[in-house]
Amino acid sequence: MLTSPPPRSLFWSKTTLANIHSKASLYEAFPAAEARRLVERFEWRYTPKHGSWLNLAESELGVLSSQCLDRGIPEKQILVEEVAAWEQDRNANHAKANWHFTTPDARIKLKHLYPVNLTESGD
């Protein structure tokens, strides 16, 4: 016999600017009452499509792989210890991501995202 309902779950949604991950898409897929119920359960976290935390995580895993996992490690416990020591060293040395994508590079590469000033465009 249930004496109380289970605790309310909260879902996090890592989203890009893609339309399929918007609140409106839930209203398109479900009846309004169900969509509203789902919208209230999600905590929406908007991240950029490129340069997001996922890119940083992938980069850090690459560093881990090349600095720590580039050899055969025969046992799980040794692996756990090696990764923990690597992590402690990275944190102690305040390892940082070194972005090479500068603002001027972004203005060139992402030019199509910026509005065009008709007086400057020559049209």
VEXDREN-2710 file (C-alpha; in Angstrom, 1 decimal):
% VEXDREN-2710
k/r/px/py/pz
1/MET/0.0/0.0/0.0
2/LEU/1.4/3.4/-1.0
3/THR/1.3/5.9/1.8
4/SER/2.7/8.8/-0.1
5/PRO/3.5/9.5/-3.8
6/PRO/7.1/9.1/-5.0
7/PRO/9.2/12.3/-4.9
8/ARG/8.7/14.5/-7.9
9/SER/11.4/14.0/-10.5
10/LEU/13.1/16.8/-12.3
11/PHE/14.6/16.2/-15.6
12/TRP/17.4/18.3/-17.1
13/SER/17.5/18.8/-20.8
14/LYS/20.8/19.9/-22.3
15/THR/19.6/21.6/-25.4
16/THR/21.0/23.4/-28.4
17/LEU/19.0/25.9/-30.4
18/ALA/17.4/23.0/-32.3
19/ASN/13.6/23.3/-32.4
20/ILE/13.0/19.7/-31.5
21/HIS/14.2/20.4/-28.0
22/SER/12.0/23.3/-27.2
23/LYS/9.0/23.5/-24.9
24/ALA/6.8/24.1/-28.0
25/SER/7.7/20.7/-29.4
26/LEU/6.1/19.0/-26.4
27/TYR/2.8/20.8/-27.2
28/GLU/3.1/19.6/-30.7
29/ALA/3.6/16.0/-29.6
30/PHE/1.2/15.7/-26.7
31/PRO/-2.2/17.0/-25.6
32/ALA/-1.9/20.4/-23.8
33/ALA/-2.4/19.0/-20.3
34/GLU/0.3/16.3/-20.7
35/ALA/2.7/18.8/-22.4
36/ARG/2.3/21.3/-19.5
37/ARG/2.9/18.5/-17.0
38/LEU/6.1/17.6/-18.9
39/VAL/7.3/21.2/-19.3
40/GLU/7.0/21.7/-15.5
41/ARG/9.2/18.6/-14.9
42/PHE/12.1/19.8/-17.2
43/GLU/14.7/22.3/-16.2
44/TRP/15.9/23.6/-19.6
45/ARG/19.6/24.3/-20.0
46/TYR/20.4/26.0/-23.2
47/THR/24.0/25.6/-24.5
48/PRO/25.6/26.7/-27.7
49/LYS/25.7/24.1/-30.5
50/HIS/29.5/24.4/-30.7
51/GLY/31.9/25.1/-27.9
52/SER/29.5/23.7/-25.2
53/TRP/30.4/21.8/-22.1
54/LEU/30.2/18.6/-24.1
55/ASN/33.1/19.8/-26.3
56/LEU/35.1/20.5/-23.2
57/ALA/34.3/17.1/-21.7
58/GLU/35.3/15.4/-25.0
59/SER/38.6/17.4/-25.0
60/GLU/39.3/16.5/-21.4
61/LEU/38.6/12.8/-22.1
62/GLY/41.2/13.0/-25.0
63/VAL/43.7/14.5/-22.5
64/LEU/43.0/11.7/-20.0
65/SER/43.4/9.1/-22.8
66/SER/46.7/10.4/-24.0
67/GLN/48.2/11.2/-20.6
68/CYS/46.9/8.3/-18.5
69/LEU/45.3/5.6/-20.5
70/ASP/47.9/5.2/-23.3
71/ARG/49.1/1.9/-21.9
72/GLY/47.5/-1.3/-20.9
73/ILE/46.1/-1.3/-17.4
74/PRO/45.4/-4.9/-16.3
75/GLU/43.0/-4.4/-13.4
76/LYS/40.0/-2.2/-12.6
77/GLN/41.4/-1.1/-9.2
78/ILE/44.6/0.0/-10.8
79/LEU/42.7/1.9/-13.4
80/VAL/40.6/3.7/-10.7
81/GLU/43.7/4.6/-8.8
82/GLU/45.5/5.9/-12.0
83/VAL/42.6/8.0/-13.1
84/ALA/42.1/9.4/-9.5
85/ALA/45.8/10.4/-9.4
86/TRP/45.6/12.0/-12.9
87/GLU/42.5/13.9/-11.9
88/GLN/44.1/15.1/-8.6
89/ASP/47.2/16.3/-10.6
90/ARG/45.0/18.1/-13.2
91/ASN/43.0/19.9/-10.4
92/ALA/46.1/20.7/-8.3
93/ASN/47.8/22.3/-11.4
94/HIS/44.5/24.2/-12.3
95/ALA/44.5/22.8/-15.8
96/LYS/42.4/24.9/-18.2
97/ALA/41.0/24.7/-21.7
98/ASN/42.9/26.8/-24.1
99/TRP/40.5/28.0/-26.7
100/HIS/42.0/28.9/-30.1
101/PHE/38.8/30.3/-31.6
102/THR/39.2/34.1/-31.3
103/THR/36.5/36.8/-31.7
104/PRO/37.9/37.9/-35.1
105/ASP/37.8/34.2/-36.2
106/ALA/34.2/33.9/-35.0
107/ARG/33.2/37.0/-36.9
108/ILE/34.5/35.5/-40.1
109/LYS/33.3/31.9/-39.6
110/LEU/29.9/33.0/-38.2
111/LYS/29.3/35.9/-40.5
112/HIS/26.0/34.4/-41.7
113/LEU/24.6/34.7/-38.2
114/TYR/25.1/38.5/-38.0
115/PRO/22.6/40.9/-39.3
116/VAL/23.5/42.8/-42.5
117/ASN/23.5/46.6/-42.4
118/LEU/22.0/47.5/-45.8
119/THR/23.9/50.8/-45.9
120/GLU/27.2/48.9/-45.6
121/SER/26.4/45.9/-47.8
122/GLY/26.4/47.9/-51.1
123/ASP/22.9/46.7/-52.0
END
